[in-house]
Amino acid sequence: MAQQPAQVFDFRAKLKKVSTGTGAKPTKPSFKLPMLSVATEKGKKFTLKCGVTGYPKPVITWMNKGQKVTESDTVKMYTDKQDPELHILEILKAEAIHAGEWTVEAANQVGKETMSAKVSIKKQSKPIVVEPMKNTEVFKGQNLKLRVKYEGCPTPSCKWTRAGKEISERRGVDLLHNEAEGTKELVIYDVSDLHSGEYAVELKNAAGTEVCKCTVKVKEAMIKPAFDGDIKGNKIDWGKEFRLSTRVSGNPKPKVKWMKDGVEVKDGENGVKLVSDDVTGKHELIIADFGPEHIGNYQCVAESEAGTEIANYACQPEKPPKKPKIEQPLTATKALRGTPLRLVAKVSGEPQPDLIWTKNGKPLDVGGKDGETFFDFETGEAELIVKSMDDVNAGQYELKVVSRIGSDVTGAKVDIQEPPQQKPTFDIPLSTIYDPAKKLLILKCKISGYPKPDLTWSGPDGKTLVAGPEVEFKDSPDDPDMKIVHILNFTEAKEGEYSATAVSPAGTSKRSINISIKQTKQENTNRPQFEIPLKVDFDPMNGRIVLSCRVSGEPKPEVKWLKYNEELKSDGDYQLTVDENNNQVLTISNVSSTHHGDYSCMATSTLGMAKQTCTLVLKEKPKVEMVDRPVLEKGKPFLLGFKVTGGENIKVRWLRNGEELQTAEGIELSQEIDVYRLRISALNEASAGDYTIEAAGEGGTVRSTISLSFSEGGAAERAVILIKLDNVAIKEIVKTLSASGYKLAGAKIVKARLDLLQNQLANNPDLMGKLVNMPDGPMFVSVWEGSGVCAGARAKCETGGDAVFSSIIHCSGSTDAGKKELGVWFKPYEVSAWNFADFF
């Protein structure tokens, strides 16, 4: 016992020396990650791991049910070679005594920490076949798959045999095991006559053995090449990867080649890579950087002794390539000094061209002295805005639009023009604010005129006010024309007439005000002021922005809304109102990037002026695109998917008949990156309604609606109506027919292909004659449904009696005619599944 203190002393002295050498501060042990619980089988190896930090290095102790564990032949303790902070306990052979709670303790001179995990040992059970193999017939050259699902512990070993002879894994033979699903699978590729016979799988563990058998017959046949469905292609995005894929089967194995517009496509040429998997029969054509040169009709040709099969794919982007073009050029202008400048051009091009602005041959200092640039993706309008023109802003401006297929440029010279001389004017009369607590008098006025006037202030003694301890001159941060004077320590001795005199070569103006403390105190309570400051509310769901504030004063102030200091009126997208709470409200509808800018609310009266300003910076509007074409069949699942792109801070929600949808029984809403899906487990009459996806962001709101309807007692009665492409007429006709109780179940815009329609419309010479007279004119083709819809819709069409209904080209005359015409104009998935946002 006498040696124990010396040992403790020596250990601490050594520790102190190390600590001093490294400069490290002792820290309490801490676990980096939680220790995971383990479920294992008897006799199998399992490990427990923990990551520990601390200084000095903690001493690790492992415990099982509170009892310390030491190393033995079956128990190993060590640290990871690459990570010395990772400690591992390894039990080489799990036994029943190992079940329960395991604890690891980490301790050093600063303290200790513990962490626990549970180990469970599965009970032993004999293998049981849950899903047996089935007798199978397979053709030569095809792949054979035999699968059995089992239960049992420990996991049974598996032995496959054919005619009593064991089958081992090798090239062309896979033995697969999915322990999580409890399945064993035998896969033999490219089978022949030798693979016929009786197959058996033996499942064996310590608790017993189970055998499952089946018979396989390989049939002799030469199979013509066949495609597993149509060629699949992803959405075309300019400059992005585009991929075509298909699967081909047949006996003998077909040779596959790709063609484009009748010419064979070679691997590595024109940015194309061809990939084939002879085992699975999958063939892909991959274009890493899709451009206009890749547009065309592609074919996959599969050839063998059994025949030839061809699959086609028309590779056409939604928007055809178009060389960048300046649709509306910049216009040369003379800008008045100090006023805003707005240069606007309209551009087009597909893919979307890059925009490059320059001034005098040099790139613009965007966001700085050269102003700000904006682009509206919907209208193609590019604009440059300079808030206040000066000599530095004059020069030759150019806008260049560039894409991979060309470029275009427009230019305009901008000169600075001196405004005509204007006598100094007091836009806002001389006004005062008095702060009795600080004995501070504030004088304000706003002046304009050209050249810019010089302003002098004078006091009751007629002398000019000079900056000093009791006089301070200020500038308004929001308005450079607003002039402010602070008179400190203002007492009754300083009362009297104060004047402001504005002088320029164009003339002189003077304003005076008689100031007394008593009168100024009264005016302070009556001058214009903001009871509620200017605020901005963004309503993305309705695509609008609302600016509001509340002003007060006596006499009642005059209130104006300004954009870039120019007065706004109620017109177009701008609506100026006063609500029931006497709030001044500016509502901006149909929000787009054209509405960005500086907005102000200004209240003026004979006692002064109050003004507040905010800046709106608007973003790109989101876009929605259907990616899953829904299949409409009662009792079957219904899947609808949309890809949402563009914009910022996007919020997406689903609506049914205008009310928000949530995941519930029979309805599942999901999201995978930028694809949003709605799944109905089984369609029925209760599923009917209008389903809308709504994407709202800082740049606006986009909605797309799918209408589902089911008739009772059989197929719905439908009528097809063809309308000339006139948005006003279409909206009025849809409104009238909907009010009559008929439902719009499908719609699209088409051009009449007379060469394709002449056979289908051979029995309708009247309609054929109308289409001949408008061969190139687009039409709005719609299908309506409801009881008596053919007779009712035709009566509406014939008795419409105004120019709107004269836009109708044709309406189905009977139920039978409606069925036939439906097949002429629509594919099955286009009925009860149409995109409302495409038209209205």
C-alpha positions, 0 to 999 in steps of 0.5 A: 500500500505504501507504493500507491501514492508514488504511482499516482504522483508519477502518473500525474507528473508524466501527464503534466509534462505531456500536457505542457509539451503539446499545449493541449487542454485536458478535456472530458471524454465525449462520444462522437457517434451513438453505439448501435444496437445489434440483432444477430444469430447464435454462433455468429460474429458481432461487433460493437463500435464507439468513437471517443474523444478526450484528453488525456486519451480516455481508458475504455472499459466494456461491460455486459449487464454491468460486468466488466468484459476482458479479452479472451479467445472469443472476445477481442478489443482493439482500436481502428488502425486508421482512426485511433479514436474508434474503439471496437469490441468483437465477439467471435461467436454469439451465445445466449449470455451475450444478449442484453445491455452492453455498456462502454465507459470512457474515463480520464482524469477530467471525468468519464462518460458511458453509452449503452446498446442492446444485443439480441440473439434470434431464436433458432427455427427450422427453414420454412418455404413461404413462397415456393418455386413454380413449374416454368416453361422458357424458350431457348435463348431466354433467361431462367429465373427461379425464386423461393422465399423462406423463413428460418433462423439462423439464416439457412444455407442454400444448395441448388440442384438440377437432376440431383447435380449441384449447380454452382455460380459461374459465368452465365449462372447467378446465385442470388440471396436477399437476406432482408427479404428472405429470398434465394434466387437462381438465374441462368442466362441464355438457356438451352436444351441442357437446362430442362429438368427437375430443379430443387433448392435445399434450405438447411440450418442447425434446426433442420432442412427444407426442400422445394422442387419444380420442373423446367422445360426449355422449348425449342423456338426461333423468336422474332426480335421484339421490343419491350415497349416503346423507345423511352426518352427523357425531356429535351433540355438544350445543352443537357444529356439526352438518353434513348433506351429500349430492351430487345429480346429474341432467339437467336439474339438480335443484332441492334443498330441505331439510325437517325433520319435513315443514316446509321449512328456510329458510337463516338460520332457527333457526341453520341455514345452507344451502350448495349448490355447483351445479357439484359438486352438493354440498348441506349443512345446517349447524347451528352450535350444536346443541340439542334444537330441532334433533332430528327427521327431515330430508329432502333433496328433489331435483326436476327435470322427470325426477322427484323423489328424496328422501333421509332422515336421522333426527337423533337423539342417542345420548342424548335431551335431558333437563332437568336434575334432582336425582335424589337431593337434598342432606340436611341434617346436623349435623356434629361439630366437627373431623370431615369432612363429605361432602355428596352429590347425584345429578344427571342431564340431557342435555346434561350440566348445569353444577354450581354450588355455593354457601354462604349464597348465595355461590360456594364457595371451592373448594380452600380453606376451603370444601373440594373438589367432585367429579363422577362422570360415570358415576354422576352423583354430585356431592359436596362434601368438607370435611376438618375442620368448623368454624364457618366451614363452617356454613350453607345449602348449595345445588347448582344444575344448569343446562343450555340446556333448564332447571335444578334446585336442591337445598339443605341446612342444615349445622350444627356440633354439639359432640361429647359431652365425652370424657375425655382419652385417649392414643391413642398412648402416650408414646414416645421417640427418641434421637439420640446424635450430636446428643444429642437426645431426642424425646418423642411422644404422641397425645391425643384428647378433647373439649373439646380437652385442654391438655397439659403436660410435666414432667421428672424434677424434677417441674417443668413443661417450658418452651420455651427453649434446651434445650426445643422444642415441635413439632406434627406436620404430618400430625396436629394431635393428635400432640404432640412435645417436643425436649430438646436436649443430653440427657445422663445428668444429665437421665435419669429419669421424664418425664410428659405430663398432658392436662387438660380439663373432662371429666377428666385423664389422665397418662402417664409414661416412665422414660428412660435413654440406654442403654434409649432407644438400644435402643428406637430400633431397635425402634420402628415405622418405615417401611423402604420409604416409602408409594408409589402405583402406578397400573395404568390397564390394569387400572383399579386403584391400589396403595398399598404400604409396609414397616414394621418394629419390635419388638414387631411393630407393628399396621398400619392403613390409613386414609382421612380418618383413618377405618380401612379394611377389606377390602371392595368395591373395597378389598383389604388384603394383606401380600405375600411381601416383608412389604409392606403393600398396599392395592389399590383396584379399579374406580377412579373419582372416588369413590376420591379422598381422603387415604390413610394407613398407620399402624403402632403398638406399645407403643414408639410410632407411625409414619404416612405419608399421600398424597393421591389426586386421580382424573380422568375415565375415558376414553371410546371410540366406534366411528367406522368401521363395518367391512365384512367380506369375505374378500380385501377391506381391513378398517378399524376406527376408534374415537374416544377422548375424555375423561380425562387422560394417555391411552395407547391400544393395540390388542390381538389375543387379549389380546396387544399389536398393532404395525404389521406386514406386512398390519396398519397402526395409525394415529392422527389427532388423537383417532381411532385406526384399525386397518387389515388389508390383506386379510381371510382366515382368519388374520385371525380373533380378538378385536381390542381397543382399550384406552384407559387414563388417570388416571381408569381404563381402557376397552376395546372388543372386535371379534370376527372369525371365518371358517368353513372350507369355506363359511358359518359355522353360526349360531344366534340366542339371545334372553335377558332383560336380566339381567346375571348370567344373560347372563354365566353363559350366555355363559360356559357356551356359550363353554366348549362351544366356540361363539363369540359373533359378535354381540350387541346390546340391543333392544326387540321392535317387534311391529308390525315383527316380525309378518311376519318371525315369522309362521311362529314363533307360539311366539316371537311369543307370548312377545314379546307377553307382554313388549312393553316389555322389553329383550332381549339378542340374540346370534348364536353360531357354530360346527359344530353350534351350533344343536343344541348351543346348543339342548341347553344351553338346554333342559338348563340346569336352573337359574334362569339358563337360564330367562332364555333366551326363544328359541334357533334350532332349525336351521341354516336357522332361524338364517340367517332369524332372523339377518336379522331381528335383525342388519344385516350389519356387526353380525355379527363386529363387536360392542362387548364393552364395551357389555355386560360 
